Amino acid sequence: MGTVSEVMATDVQWIRKDLWVHSAAAHMADRRIGSLLVMDEEGAPAGIVTETDMVRRVIAADRNPMVTQIADIMTPSLITIDEQVSMSEASDLMAERSIRHVVVTREGMIVGVVSIRDLIAREDFLPFEVERMMSRAPVVVALDDTVRNAAAQMANASVSGVLVAGRRRSPRQMDLTGFARRDIAGIVTGTDLVRKVIARERYPYVTQVADVMAAPLQTIGTSGSVNTAADLMERVGVRHLAVTDGEEIVGLLSAEDVFDPAWLQVASRPLRRG
């Protein structure tokens, strides 16, 4: 396993803490990145702002991104690691702190940022099947739900993506029997909400999920390995895969799931079916 210096982004993007959220989201969309480092009035590091911050503290909190400053929603502390730390240690840190970005330093100076997406293709996961690591009860919203409702559900459930049902106005949460594939139209993620709503000045209360969701849905079978899932996520540039059993969708696997050490105990137990 190599060090984070091999995969980190070295083109660190900084913004001022008095910048409007809309402008920061547009910058993230242009650069296709999920976080920005924040500086104070004197140019010193002041924190970090991520897609998750914008979803939970702007859209779900009913704030106007055109008049909300980054200072009001950013995370005001930076979690850092040295560039010579192993990728495995970096992923453990992300799982422990429930974060997706870590700032990388060299002799105390910031030189890069490493994200969960940078690590996922390089991690050698234990040989577990996807079924043992997936979430069995993903949040589901309807095609005609508003973006604001989707963001609120993501915030309440502390998830980064929700499935979109195309045939029900008020879909129930999935149970162990799952949904037929034809009932799920796509997925909407925090990235979609930041890039397609905030950055484009769309109004969350009138913009429907159907207008911003990602489709077609990327899938993997229950018997597929976590390593195969990680490779697929990296290849197609996503952080979520719907897990299928025949013609049913029975769960959702996210990048956060495969890095969560709590799942290792679950995955090690005999799988109970039925």
C-alpha positions in Angstrom: 0.0 0.0 0.0 1.4 3.4 -1.1 1.3 6.8 0.6 -1.3 9.5 0.1 1.3 11.6 -1.8 0.7 9.2 -4.7 -3.0 9.9 -5.1 -3.6 13.3 -3.5 -4.8 16.3 -5.5 -2.0 18.9 -5.5 -3.9 21.7 -7.2 -5.4 22.9 -3.9 -8.4 25.2 -4.4 -8.8 28.0 -1.9 -11.7 30.5 -1.4 -12.4 33.4 1.0 -14.7 32.8 3.9 -16.9 35.8 2.9 -17.6 34.3 -0.6 -21.3 33.5 -1.3 -22.2 29.8 -1.4 -23.5 30.0 -4.9 -20.1 31.2 -6.2 -18.2 28.5 -4.3 -20.6 25.8 -5.7 -20.0 27.1 -9.3 -16.3 26.9 -8.7 -16.6 23.3 -7.4 -18.7 22.4 -10.4 -16.2 24.0 -12.9 -13.4 22.1 -11.3 -15.4 18.9 -10.7 -14.3 18.7 -7.1 -16.1 18.0 -3.9 -14.4 20.4 -1.5 -12.7 23.8 -1.2 -10.3 25.0 1.5 -11.2 28.2 3.1 -8.9 31.1 4.1 -9.6 34.0 6.4 -9.2 37.7 5.8 -5.4 37.4 6.3 -5.0 34.4 4.0 -4.6 31.9 6.8 -6.3 28.5 6.7 -9.8 28.8 8.2 -11.5 25.6 7.4 -13.0 23.5 4.6 -16.4 23.4 2.8 -17.7 20.3 1.1 -20.7 19.2 -0.9 -22.2 17.7 2.2 -22.0 21.1 4.0 -23.9 22.7 1.1 -26.6 20.0 1.0 -27.2 19.9 4.8 -26.5 23.5 5.8 -27.9 25.3 2.7 -30.6 23.3 0.8 -32.0 21.2 3.7 -31.7 24.2 6.0 -33.7 26.5 3.7 -30.9 29.0 3.2 -30.5 31.1 0.1 -27.0 30.3 -1.5 -27.0 33.7 -3.1 -26.8 35.5 0.2 -25.3 32.9 2.5 -21.5 33.2 3.1 -19.1 30.2 3.2 -18.2 31.3 6.8 -21.8 30.3 7.8 -21.6 26.7 6.6 -18.0 25.6 6.5 -16.3 23.2 8.8 -14.0 25.5 10.8 -11.3 23.0 11.5 -9.0 21.1 9.2 -8.1 17.4 9.7 -4.6 16.9 8.4 -2.2 14.0 7.7 1.4 14.0 6.5 2.0 13.1 2.9 3.9 10.0 3.8 1.0 8.5 5.7 -0.3 5.3 4.0 -3.5 5.2 2.0 -4.8 2.7 4.4 -4.3 5.0 7.4 -6.0 7.8 5.5 -9.0 5.7 4.8 -9.2 4.6 8.4 -9.1 8.3 9.5 -11.9 9.1 7.1 -14.0 6.3 8.4 -13.3 7.2 12.0 -14.2 10.9 11.5 -17.0 10.2 9.0 -15.5 12.5 6.4 -14.6 12.2 2.8 -11.7 14.7 2.5 -8.5 15.1 4.4 -5.9 17.8 4.0 -2.3 16.7 3.3 0.7 18.4 4.7 4.5 18.4 4.2 6.5 19.7 7.1 3.4 21.3 8.4 2.5 23.1 5.2 -0.6 22.2 3.2 0.4 20.6 -0.1 -2.8 18.7 -1.2 -6.1 17.2 -0.5 -7.0 13.5 -0.6 -10.6 12.3 -1.0 -12.4 9.0 -0.6 -12.7 8.8 -4.4 -8.9 9.1 -4.7 -8.4 6.1 -2.4 -11.2 3.7 -3.4 -9.5 2.3 -6.5 -6.2 1.8 -4.6 -7.5 0.1 -1.5 -7.3 -3.7 -1.3 -10.5 -4.7 0.5 -11.0 -7.9 2.3 -12.7 -10.5 0.0 -16.2 -9.8 1.1 -19.3 -9.9 -1.1 -21.2 -6.7 -1.7 -24.3 -8.1 0.0 -22.4 -8.1 3.3 -21.4 -4.4 3.1 -24.4 -2.8 1.5 -27.1 -0.7 3.1 -30.3 -2.7 3.0 -32.7 0.2 3.5 -31.7 3.1 1.3 -33.7 6.3 1.3 -36.1 6.5 -1.7 -37.7 9.6 -3.1 -40.1 10.1 -6.0 -39.4 11.5 -9.4 -41.7 14.5 -8.7 -40.3 15.2 -5.2 -38.6 18.5 -4.8 -34.9 18.9 -4.5 -35.4 20.4 -1.1 -37.2 17.3 0.1 -34.5 15.1 -1.2 -31.8 17.2 0.5 -33.8 17.1 3.8 -34.0 13.3 3.6 -30.3 13.0 2.9 -29.5 15.2 5.9 -31.9 13.4 8.2 -30.5 10.0 7.3 -26.9 11.2 7.1 -26.4 9.7 3.6 -24.9 11.1 0.4 -27.3 9.7 -2.1 -31.0 8.5 -2.4 -32.6 6.3 -4.9 -35.4 7.7 -7.2 -38.6 5.8 -7.7 -40.3 6.5 -10.9 -43.7 4.9 -10.2 -44.8 6.0 -6.8 -45.6 9.5 -5.5 -44.7 8.6 -1.9 -42.5 5.5 -2.0 -42.0 3.5 1.1 -38.5 2.7 2.3 -37.2 -0.5 0.9 -37.5 -3.7 2.9 -35.7 -6.9 2.4 -37.8 -7.8 -0.7 -36.5 -4.7 -2.5 -37.8 -2.9 -5.6 -38.1 -4.2 -9.1 -35.4 -2.6 -11.2 -38.0 -1.0 -13.5 -39.4 0.9 -10.5 -36.1 2.8 -9.8 -35.4 5.5 -12.3 -32.0 6.7 -11.0 -30.2 8.2 -8.1 -29.6 11.8 -6.8 -26.5 12.6 -4.8 -25.0 15.5 -3.0 -22.8 16.1 -6.1 -25.9 16.4 -8.2 -27.5 18.9 -5.8 -24.4 21.1 -5.7 -23.6 21.1 -9.4 -27.0 21.1 -10.9 -29.0 23.1 -8.3 -26.8 25.5 -6.3 -24.3 26.2 -9.0 -27.0 26.8 -11.6 -29.2 29.0 -9.4 -32.1 26.6 -9.4 -34.7 27.0 -6.7 -34.9 23.9 -4.5 -38.6 24.2 -3.7 -39.7 24.0 -7.4 -36.9 22.0 -8.9 -37.9 18.3 -9.2 -35.6 15.4 -8.5 -36.2 14.2 -12.1 -34.5 17.3 -13.4 -31.2 16.6 -11.6 -30.9 12.9 -10.9 -28.3 10.7 -12.5 -29.5 7.9 -14.8 -29.1 5.1 -15.8 -28.4 3.6 -12.4 -25.0 1.8 -12.0 -25.5 -1.7 -10.5 -23.7 -4.6 -9.1 -24.9 -8.1 -8.1 -25.1 -9.2 -4.5 -22.4 -11.8 -5.0 -19.9 -9.3 -6.6 -16.9 -8.6 -4.5 -16.2 -5.2 -2.8 -13.0 -4.9 -4.8 -15.0 -5.3 -8.0 -17.5 -2.7 -6.7 -14.6 -0.3 -5.9 -13.1 -0.8 -9.4 -16.5 -0.1 -11.0 -17.0 3.1 -8.9 -13.6 4.4 -10.0 -14.1 3.4 -13.7 -17.4 5.1 -14.1 -16.8 8.0 -11.7 -19.5 7.3 -9.1 -19.7 6.8 -5.4 -22.9 4.7 -5.2 -24.0 1.4 -6.7 -27.4 -0.2 -6.5 -27.1 -3.8 -5.5 -29.3 -6.2 -7.4 -30.5 -9.8 -7.0 -32.0 -10.9 -10.3 -34.6 -8.3 -11.3 -34.8 -6.7 -7.8 -32.8 -3.9 -6.3 -32.1 -5.0 -2.7 -29.7 -2.4 -1.4 -27.3 0.5 -2.0 -23.5 0.4 -1.7 -21.7 3.7 -1.2 -18.0 4.5 -1.0 -18.5 5.3 2.7 -19.9 1.8 3.3 -16.8 0.1 2.0 -14.5 2.2 4.1 -16.6 1.9 7.3 -14.7 -0.4 9.8 -17.9 -1.1 11.7 -19.1 -3.1 8.6 -16.1 -5.5 8.9 -17.7 -7.1 12.0 -21.0 -7.4 10.2 -19.4 -8.8 7.1 -17.5 -11.4 9.1 -20.6 -13.0 10.5 -22.5 -15.8 8.7 -25.0 -14.3 6.3 -28.6 -14.9 7.4 -31.1 -15.2 4.5 -34.9 -15.2 4.4 
